[in-house]
Amino acid sequence: MRISRAGRVAMLPLTLAAVLAAGCRRVDRGDGPADVVYAASLTAAMEDGIGPAFREANGRGFRGVARGSTAGAHQIRDGVVTADAYLTADPGTLETLGAADPGWGVAFATGELALGYRAGGRFAPALDSAARGLLPWWKVLLRPGFRFGRTDPALDPKGYRTLWLFRLAARHYGVPGLADSLRGGEDGVFPEEQLAARVETGQLDAGVFYRSEAIAQGLSVLRLPPEVDLGDPAYDSLYRTMSYRAPDGTVFRGRTILYVGTVPANAPDSAAGRQFLEFVLSKRGRSELRSRGYEPAAATVGDTARMPPSLRAAVGDGGGP
């Protein structure tokens, strides 16, 4: 059907409005960069490993944005940021994507909580002794003057997992009130993107990190018992006794720590997001993760029927080529 010149002019404002309403999305064209919003605990792995390797292997660019997983999901949901792929430290945050939740995810790594601290810090000798099992780690944290940091549970899964760690520790060691003592005040809560830097510069004596994250940041690591570190599938039933209600009413349930990726339903370039996740699950991607202290995984989360077939195949192959 031919459209007259006058008709084309009349349609111009509608066309512009449609473009603006779509946020100037690009179409799947096979060569654009992958825009990835990822859990801030993955920063070193993404920026120094996965991102550059993805560029090399696929010929596509990589643009990463680090956020607390919950905060990142909210920003994608609200259109504050756009993402071809979203990588979270807790599959529970997928539901907080709202209309951008595609209903599925791929698990690509497991994790565990640990204490990270600076070698040479004033409490480092005591923490070194605790790491060797010579001192109770929680007693070191309660020493006068010890400055301890954690992340905001309303913005970051590590924040509410830290609260669970304290509660599990109180139960494991049989010390009433230990969880509240370790939790401390709100002056010990920092953005996930800042916590490691504050420990590295001596502003804090230690913080709770994912072990892989602490290793990537060059911090000394104090590993915790599996009964409290949320990293051992053998204790998954214990972890599931934990829960956290966010300020918006969302309830997050405890489980073994799992990193999960998805392509948001509002992704500007879903092909780029899919290819990025395929790379994360590939042997090269898994090697990059393992070299940075992560234990690679390959599993599906949610409705697999809605998942791209190539990603289902990559998971089924245990990561693919």
C-alpha positions in Angstrom: 0.0 0.0 0.0 1.4 3.4 -1.0 1.3 6.3 1.5 1.0 9.8 0.1 3.6 12.5 1.0 1.0 14.2 3.2 0.3 10.9 4.9 4.0 10.4 5.6 4.3 13.9 7.1 1.2 13.2 9.3 2.8 10.0 10.5 6.1 11.6 11.4 5.1 12.8 14.9 3.7 9.3 15.7 6.9 7.7 14.5 9.1 10.0 16.7 6.8 9.4 19.6 7.2 5.6 19.2 10.9 5.9 19.0 11.0 8.1 22.2 8.6 5.7 24.0 10.9 2.8 23.2 13.8 4.6 24.7 15.6 4.6 21.3 16.1 0.9 21.6 18.5 -0.7 19.1 17.3 -3.8 17.2 19.0 -7.2 17.4 21.7 -6.7 14.8 24.3 -9.2 15.8 27.3 -6.8 16.2 26.4 -4.3 18.9 27.8 -4.3 22.4 26.2 -6.3 25.2 25.0 -4.0 28.0 25.2 -6.0 31.2 23.9 -5.0 34.7 25.7 -7.3 37.1 26.0 -7.9 40.9 28.8 -5.6 42.2 30.5 -8.6 43.7 31.2 -9.8 40.2 33.0 -6.5 39.2 36.6 -7.9 38.9 35.4 -11.1 37.2 33.3 -9.1 34.7 35.7 -6.2 34.0 39.0 -8.0 34.0 38.0 -11.5 32.8 34.6 -12.2 31.3 34.0 -8.9 29.5 37.4 -8.7 27.7 37.2 -12.5 26.9 33.7 -12.0 25.5 34.9 -9.2 23.2 37.7 -11.4 21.9 35.5 -14.4 21.4 32.4 -12.8 19.9 33.6 -9.6 18.4 31.0 -7.7 20.3 31.6 -5.0 22.8 30.9 -5.2 26.5 29.5 -2.5 28.7 29.1 -3.4 32.3 27.3 -1.6 35.1 27.9 -2.8 38.7 24.9 -2.6 41.1 23.7 -4.3 44.3 21.5 -7.1 42.8 18.3 -5.8 44.2 19.0 -2.2 43.3 20.0 -3.3 39.8 16.7 -5.2 39.3 14.7 -2.2 40.5 16.6 0.1 38.1 16.0 -2.2 35.1 12.3 -2.5 36.1 11.9 1.3 36.4 13.8 2.0 33.2 16.6 3.8 35.0 19.1 1.6 33.3 18.8 -0.7 30.3 20.3 -4.2 30.2 20.7 -6.9 27.6 21.7 -9.3 30.4 21.2 -9.1 34.1 23.4 -11.1 36.5 22.4 -11.4 40.1 23.8 -13.0 43.3 20.4 -14.3 44.2 17.7 -15.8 41.9 15.1 -14.3 44.2 15.8 -10.9 42.8 14.5 -11.9 39.4 11.0 -11.5 40.7 11.7 -7.9 41.6 12.3 -7.1 37.8 8.5 -6.8 37.6 7.3 -6.7 34.0 11.0 -7.1 32.9 11.2 -10.6 34.5 11.3 -13.1 31.6 10.4 -16.0 34.0 13.7 -17.9 33.7 17.3 -17.8 34.6 20.6 -19.7 34.2 22.7 -20.5 37.2 26.4 -20.1 36.3 28.3 -20.1 39.6 28.0 -20.8 43.4 29.5 -18.8 46.2 30.0 -18.6 49.9 30.3 -15.8 52.5 33.6 -15.1 54.1 35.4 -12.3 56.0 37.7 -10.2 53.9 40.4 -8.1 55.6 43.6 -6.2 54.7 46.9 -7.9 55.3 48.9 -5.7 57.7 45.8 -4.2 59.3 45.8 -3.7 63.0 43.6 -6.7 63.6 45.1 -8.8 60.9 47.2 -11.0 63.3 44.0 -11.9 65.3 42.1 -12.6 62.1 45.0 -14.7 60.8 44.8 -16.7 64.0 41.0 -17.1 63.6 41.5 -18.2 60.0 43.8 -21.0 61.3 41.1 -22.0 63.9 43.1 -20.7 66.9 40.5 -18.0 67.8 36.7 -17.8 67.4 36.3 -15.4 64.5 33.2 -13.8 66.0 35.1 -12.8 69.2 37.7 -10.9 67.0 34.8 -8.9 65.4 33.6 -8.0 68.9 36.9 -6.6 70.1 36.8 -3.0 71.2 37.6 -0.6 68.3 37.0 -3.2 65.6 35.5 -1.5 62.6 33.3 -3.9 60.6 31.4 -3.3 57.4 28.4 -4.9 55.6 26.1 -4.0 52.8 22.5 -2.7 52.8 20.1 -5.7 52.9 17.5 -3.5 51.1 19.8 -3.1 48.1 22.0 -6.1 48.0 21.5 -9.9 48.7 24.9 -10.0 50.5 23.4 -7.5 52.9 20.5 -9.8 54.0 22.7 -12.9 53.8 25.1 -11.2 56.2 22.1 -10.9 58.7 21.4 -14.6 58.1 25.1 -15.4 58.7 24.9 -13.7 62.1 21.7 -15.5 63.0 23.1 -18.9 61.9 26.3 -18.1 63.9 24.3 -17.4 67.1 22.5 -20.8 66.6 25.7 -22.7 65.6 27.8 -21.4 68.6 24.9 -21.3 71.0 25.5 -17.7 72.0 22.2 -15.8 72.7 22.3 -12.2 71.4 25.3 -12.8 69.2 23.4 -11.9 66.0 22.5 -8.4 67.4 26.0 -7.8 68.7 27.6 -8.7 65.3 25.0 -6.6 63.4 26.0 -3.4 65.1 24.6 -0.1 64.0 23.7 1.4 60.7 27.0 3.3 60.6 28.5 0.0 59.5 26.4 -0.3 56.3 28.0 0.7 53.0 27.2 0.5 49.3 28.4 -2.8 47.8 30.6 -0.9 45.4 32.5 0.8 48.2 32.9 -1.9 50.8 36.1 -3.5 49.5 37.8 -0.1 49.0 37.1 0.9 52.6 38.7 -2.3 53.8 41.7 -2.0 51.4 42.3 1.6 52.6 42.1 0.7 56.3 38.8 2.6 56.9 37.4 -0.7 58.0 39.1 -3.7 59.6 37.0 -6.3 57.9 33.8 -6.9 56.0 31.6 -9.7 54.8 32.2 -10.6 51.2 31.7 -13.5 48.8 34.9 -15.4 49.1 35.5 -15.1 45.3 35.0 -11.4 45.6 37.5 -11.0 48.4 40.1 -13.0 46.5 39.5 -10.9 43.4 40.0 -7.7 45.4 43.3 -9.0 46.9 42.0 -9.2 50.4 43.0 -11.8 53.0 40.2 -14.3 53.5 38.8 -15.9 56.6 36.6 -18.8 55.6 33.6 -19.6 57.8 32.0 -22.9 58.8 29.6 -24.3 56.3 26.8 -24.1 58.9 26.9 -20.3 58.5 28.6 -19.5 55.2 25.5 -20.2 53.0 27.8 -22.0 50.5 27.5 -25.7 51.1 24.5 -27.5 49.4 24.7 -30.1 52.1 23.3 -27.5 54.5 20.7 -26.0 52.1 17.8 -27.1 54.4 19.4 -25.2 57.2 19.9 -22.1 55.1 16.2 -22.3 54.0 15.1 -21.6 57.6 16.3 -18.0 57.0 14.2 -15.2 55.5 14.3 -11.4 55.0 11.4 -9.0 54.3 12.5 -6.0 52.3 11.1 -2.5 52.9 8.8 -2.9 49.8 7.4 -6.1 51.3 9.3 -8.6 49.1 10.3 -11.7 51.1 13.7 -13.3 50.3 14.2 -16.9 51.3 17.5 -18.5 52.3 19.2 -21.0 50.1 22.7 -22.0 49.0 24.3 -19.0 47.2 23.8 -19.1 43.5 24.7 -16.6 40.8 22.1 -16.4 38.0 21.8 -14.6 34.7 18.8 -13.7 32.5 17.8 -11.6 29.5 15.3 -9.1 30.8 12.0 -8.9 28.9 12.7 -5.3 28.1 16.2 -5.9 26.9 17.2 -3.5 24.0 19.2 -6.2 22.3 18.1 -9.7 23.5 20.5 -11.4 21.1 23.4 -9.7 22.7 22.2 -10.7 26.1 21.7 -14.3 25.1 25.1 -14.5 23.5 26.7 -13.0 26.6 25.1 -15.7 28.8 26.1 -18.4 26.4 29.7 -17.2 26.7 29.5 -17.2 30.6 28.4 -20.8 30.4 31.0 -21.8 27.9 34.3 -23.5 28.8 36.2 -20.2 28.4 33.7 -18.4 30.6 33.8 -21.1 33.2 37.6 -21.0 33.2 37.5 -17.2 33.7 35.2 -17.7 36.7 37.2 -20.5 38.2 40.4 -18.5 38.0 38.8 -15.8 40.1 37.6 -18.1 42.9 34.1 -19.0 41.7 32.8 -22.5 41.4 31.1 -22.7 38.0 27.6 -24.1 37.7 25.2 -24.9 34.9 21.5 -25.2 35.9 18.2 -23.6 35.0 15.9 -21.5 37.2 12.2 -20.9 36.6 10.2 -21.7 33.4 12.7 -23.4 31.1 10.0 -23.5 28.3 10.5 -19.7 28.0 14.2 -19.9 27.9 16.1 -19.5 24.5 16.8 -23.0 23.2 20.5 -22.2 22.8 20.8 -21.4 26.5 18.9 -24.6 27.4 21.4 -26.5 25.3 24.4 -24.7 26.9 23.1 -25.6 30.4 22.4 -29.2 29.3 26.0 -29.5 27.9 27.4 -28.3 31.3 28.6 -25.1 29.8 29.1 -26.1 26.1 32.3 -25.5 24.1 
